[in-house]
């Protein structure tokens, strides 16, 4: 495990802005609205050849009417427990508040290495106000303007020597599985069930998850990332600015994923918004697994019912129908590990490479028996087929004398034959005719 630096503090002191500054990303959503960050959000920071993990947390609150307060505070406690170094963020403009004193008391008890970060020093005249934070009893405050970057280098120079000497593993080449779907389809619940801990806040309130959260899964010989995303709903239904950015993050998570697990609510079936999410997955040419969640709430589960449900899903998502469907329940953990197995097999299918000799031994006799239809009295002859190496999805080239006359229905026919003969379930496929 790499070193972990946790960013904690009361709401609206700029924790997410600091997270984005340190990780050089825009993963954490920033808003003037207190309580925007709810789950722990992980990222990486590199400085002077050292690399460490950074975790952003929700603002610590007490006695508020927010339904999420208890959950956010529990998430912050877990982050403090996990961390090697804690950045305690305070606001230089508003000075020490009762809530700052409350958080400082918790941090002093934790016995962890704590750095007080006096944020929002957006001009040099404000830096002298940072002396007030010596009163927290947690050592020298470091001035910072997370927005402009003022003081970030000095802060990182101070953090790096505090880290344990460790070799940090690069995780960028691990498979990434995005869990996507409409709000309240059970995305966070199923990831909590997978990893066996309440990493993500789960409530009945639609839109609880806002950021796209990366979670590493390293169990039973598997090693990959899950990406929990905000529920995607129609643009017309998106009213808050924060939710708009959440939806953008979810779409970006699809773009960055290898395989998407589309969560469908068994009690509601496939709805128009599921089709919209499916089209985003298709446009980005990502692997697909459909997970029908809340299967425990369906009264009738005969083989006939399951087949009818499967057929209904495939009909709605046609013409692409070659994808696995898993009926699961995050609540009872019924068949949830089947989802992982299937997602991994789809990931392998995306990388499948067929030797050229095998490909031609199968395809050329097939093309001879079922040639492309003649157009304007001209016959199309396909002489050779090859698979393009190192592509995002399996991609095949047909070398022909008249490639412009090979139409989409014939290409679909060949794609179906390839899928029948080799395992490409869940992955899109591309076939291009080219001049011989």
C-alpha positions, -999 to 999 in steps of 0.1 A, spaced: 0 0 0 12 35 -8 12 63 18 -21 80 23 -27 117 29 -62 126 41 -77 161 37 -102 169 65 -119 200 79 -153 217 83 -174 224 52 -164 251 26 -128 255 36 -116 244 1 -107 207 7 -119 195 -28 -100 224 -44 -68 213 -26 -75 177 -36 -77 188 -73 -45 209 -69 -25 181 -54 -37 154 -78 -36 178 -108 -71 166 -118 -106 179 -116 -120 147 -101 -136 163 -70 -166 186 -76 -162 221 -63 -192 242 -54 -201 271 -30 -228 248 -16 -217 232 18 -218 194 18 -210 189 -19 -184 162 -12 -200 132 5 -179 101 -2 -142 96 3 -125 104 -31 -91 90 -38 -64 103 -61 -26 103 -67 0 131 -61 36 130 -73 63 154 -59 101 152 -62 100 116 -73 77 105 -45 42 94 -51 14 91 -25 -24 87 -24 -46 116 -14 -82 112 -1 -107 140 -1 -135 139 26 -168 156 32 -169 186 56 -173 176 93 -206 189 107 -224 186 140 -261 192 149 -271 200 113 -304 189 97 -286 173 68 -297 137 63 -261 128 53 -244 144 84 -239 111 103 -227 92 73 -203 120 62 -188 122 97 -183 84 97 -166 85 63 -142 113 76 -135 91 107 -125 62 84 -103 85 63 -85 97 95 -80 61 106 -66 50 72 -43 81 67 -5 83 74 -6 121 72 -36 144 77 -40 178 62 -63 198 85 -77 226 63 -89 259 79 -101 291 63 -77 321 69 -106 346 62 -130 333 88 -104 323 114 -108 296 141 -144 285 145 -160 262 172 -161 235 145 -124 239 138 -117 235 175 -139 203 176 -121 188 146 -87 198 161 -96 179 193 -104 147 173 -71 150 154 -50 156 186 -66 124 200 -59 104 168 -21 106 173 -15 109 136 9 133 118 -12 165 112 -4 195 90 -25 226 95 -33 242 61 -45 278 62 -63 280 29 -77 310 9 -46 331 13 -54 346 -20 -32 377 -15 -1 383 6 -17 406 31 -38 376 44 -8 354 52 -2 372 86 -36 361 97 -25 325 96 -6 329 129 -40 326 147 -40 289 139 -11 282 163 -40 283 188 -52 249 176 -22 232 192 -12 212 161 21 229 151 30 254 124 2 264 100 11 263 63 -4 291 41 -20 281 9 -42 294 -19 -56 263 -35 -71 284 -63 -39 300 -74 -14 274 -61 4 299 -38 23 279 -11 15 244 -26 52 237 -33 62 245 3 33 224 16 44 194 -5 80 198 5 68 196 41 46 165 35 71 143 16 96 138 44 67 128 67 58 98 45 69 63 51 97 51 27 78 27 4 77 16 -32 45 28 -47 27 6 -72 15 22 -104 -22 12 -110 -29 29 -143 -27 -4 -163 -53 -22 -142 -87 -29 -157 -114 -3 -149 -150 -13 -146 -176 16 -144 -208 9 -126 -234 31 -143 -272 35 -144 -301 57 -134 -303 72 -99 -313 46 -72 -305 16 -93 -282 3 -65 -247 12 -79 -231 22 -45 -248 -7 -27 -234 -33 -51 -198 -18 -48 -201 -18 -10 -212 -55 -12 -182 -63 -35 -156 -48 -13 -173 -58 20 -172 -23 36 -195 7 36 -171 28 14 -200 46 -3 -229 64 13 -262 47 5 -296 63 10 -330 63 -6 -324 99 -18 -317 99 -56 -284 117 -64 -266 107 -31 -234 99 -51 -220 129 -68 -183 123 -77 -171 93 -97 -153 73 -71 -125 49 -79 -122 18 -57 -95 -8 -60 -107 -44 -58 -79 -68 -48 -94 -101 -37 -96 -137 -48 -67 -133 -73 -84 -104 -90 -70 -68 -92 -89 -40 -109 -107 -7 -103 -144 -2 -98 -157 32 -106 -189 42 -88 -207 69 -107 -235 94 -101 -269 83 -114 -274 97 -149 -309 112 -156 -323 132 -184 -309 167 -189 -344 182 -184 -345 166 -149 -311 179 -138 -317 211 -118 -288 216 -95 -254 227 -108 -237 201 -87 -258 173 -102 -250 186 -137 -213 182 -130 -220 147 -114 -236 136 -146 -206 149 -166 -183 130 -143 -203 98 -148 -200 102 -186 -163 108 -183 -161 77 -161 -176 57 -190 -150 72 -213 -122 61 -190 -136 26 -183 -128 -6 -201 -161 -24 -192 -194 -8 -181 -217 -26 -157 -252 -11 -166 -273 -14 -135 -310 -20 -142 -337 -19 -115 -356 -53 -116 -387 -36 -103 -388 -11 -131 -372 -29 -161 -355 -11 -189 -365 25 -192 -357 52 -218 -329 66 -196 -312 32 -195 -313 33 -233 -296 68 -232 -268 54 -210 -265 24 -232 -260 47 -262 -232 65 -244 -215 32 -237 -219 22 -274 -206 55 -287 -175 51 -266 -171 15 -277 -169 0 -242 -175 -35 -230 -210 -41 -215 -224 -62 -187 -261 -57 -178 -267 -63 -141 -304 -66 -131 -303 -55 -95 -330 -59 -67 -338 -94 -81 -348 -103 -45 -379 -80 -49 -392 -98 -79 -420 -123 -68 -419 -147 -97 -384 -161 -107 -391 -191 -129 -368 -200 -158 -396 -187 -181 -397 -153 -163 -359 -150 -165 -359 -158 -202 -387 -133 -209 -369 -106 -189 -336 -113 -208 -355 -112 -242 -371 -79 -232 -337 -63 -224 -321 -76 -256 -350 -63 -277 -348 -28 -262 -310 -27 -267 -310 -42 -303 -292 -43 -327 -263 -50 -303 -276 -81 -284 -244 -101 -277 -238 -91 -241 -241 -110 -207 -270 -104 -183 -267 -112 -146 -296 -112 -122 -283 -101 -88 -292 -85 -55 -268 -61 -37 -289 -64 -5 -288 -103 -2 -254 -105 -22 -271 -130 -45 -249 -136 -76 -229 -104 -70 -195 -122 -76 -209 -135 -109 -210 -98 -120 -172 -96 -114 -165 -129 -132 -185 -118 -162 -170 -83 -163 -135 -98 -163 -144 -122 -191 -158 -93 -212 -125 -74 -205 -106 -105 -219 -130 -106 -249 -121 -70 -257 -84 -80 -259 -90 -112 -279 -67 -117 -309 -74 -143 -336 -43 -156 -355 -46 -145 -392 -44 -181 -405 -73 -193 -383 -93 -162 -393 -89 -168 -430 -95 -206 -428 -129 -198 -413 -139 -166 -431 -128 -172 -468 -149 -204 -473 -178 -186 -456 -175 -156 -479 -172 -179 -509 -205 -197 -500 -222 -164 -491 -206 -136 -511 -216 -100 -509 -245 -92 -533 -235 -79 -567 -242 -42 -574 -246 -27 -609 -235 -61 -624 -202 -60 -605 -191 -88 -582 -172 -81 -550 -144 -105 -543 -129 -105 -507 -94 -120 -509 -80 -117 -474 -91 -109 -438 -69 -97 -409 -73 -84 -374 -58 -50 -365 -34 -54 -335 -35 -31 -304 -70 -17 -309 -95 -6 -282 -121 -32 -295 -116 -62 -319 -112 -46 -354 -111 -66 -387 -101 -55 -422 -116 -71 -453 -93 -67 -484 -116 -66 -515 -115 -54 -551 -146 -32 -547 -148 -23 -510 -173 6 -516 -199 -20 -526 -198 -39 -493 -228 -26 -474 -237 -26 -437 -261 -56 -437 -233 -79 -451 -209 -66 -425 -234 -74 -398 -238 -109 -412 -200 -114 -410 -199 -99 -375 -225 -124 -363 -205 -153 -378 -174 -141 -360 -193 -139 -327 -207 -175 -333 -172 -189 -338 -152 -170 -312 -160 -155 -278 -167 -118 -282 -196 -115 -258 -201 -80 -243 -176 -63 -266 -183 -41 -296 -166 -51 -329 -155 -31 -360 -152 -44 -396 -138 -23 -424 -136 -31 -461 -104 -19 -477 -90 -18 -513 -69 -50 -520 
